[in-house]
Amino acid sequence: MSSPLRYEPTWADVLEEHAVEQPTALRLIAQLGACEASALSFCRLLERWARGEAKPATPGARQSALRHAADRVETALAGLEEPLKRYLLELEADAAEGRSWYGGPGAAELVDWEPVLSRAGVHVMPERVAQAYLELAVLIRALEGLSAAARIGAMPDPSSLWAGLFDLRENLLGRALDDLRALAFS
């Protein structure tokens, strides 16, 4: 006998629940979903190399794979700017100053990528890779944390949601975006 399927709320449900305008929330959810998927792909590529998996098989193909992964994330983040700005603008009218609902980077996200990149035969600035990886890992963890909060019924209030999204915007659409652009064209 199979158990009935239960719906598990996600970060998207939190954004939709707090939305002032439904179309704005749906645009943001779609774009954040693209950011999450491309960020996961970028981080997993680097993590495979850190474990010693030489995929793709040649240094040139690995260089190309990193460029492609960085380009995907850069494109997704560039598309995030407008829907996130709009969502924050709509949410801000009701929000007083709140606290961000996600933490800063953890020790697992602080990685020296220089030896990994050297071993992989990929010639890019390891500082750019480290910064991009760090910001994307924080994004992924923040969305996972927001989903967990939704599942246990501990969603942030609108002002805290605003503060967290504002912090993510500042981190992702600043230096991280510049680093990803540089990696995409390396």
C-alpha positions, 0 to 999 in steps of 0.5 A: 500500500502506498502512502498518499503524496504530501505537498511540501512547501518550498521557498517559492511558496514563501515568496508567493504568500508574501507577494503584493502582486501575483504576477511579480511573484511568479516572475521572481519565482521563475527567475530564482528557479533558473538561478538556483538550477544554474548555481547548482550546476556551477557548484557541482562542476567545481565540487566534482573537480575537487573530488578528483573527477576529471569530467569533462576528460580534457583540460580544454573541455573543462575550461569550456565547461566552466565558461559555459556554467559561469555563462548560464549563471550570469545569464540567470542572475542578469535576468533576476535583477528586474523581477527582484527589484520589483518584488522588493519595491512592492514588499517594502511598502508594508515592511519595516526594518527586518533581519535577514533570514539566512546566515553568512557563508559557512566554512564549507563554502570557503574553498581555495580553488587554486589547487583544484583548478591547476589539477583540472588544467583550467586557467582562470583566476582562482579568486574569481572562482572562490568568490562566485562559488561562495555567493552561489553556495550561499544562495542555494543554502538560503533558498534551502533554508527558506524551504525548510522554514516553510515546511515547518511553518516558521516562515519569515515575516515580510520585513525579514523576507525583504531584508534577506532578499535585499542582502541576496540582491546586493551580494549576487548582483554586485561582485558575484555577477562581475566574477561570473562575467569574467569567468564566462569570457575567460 
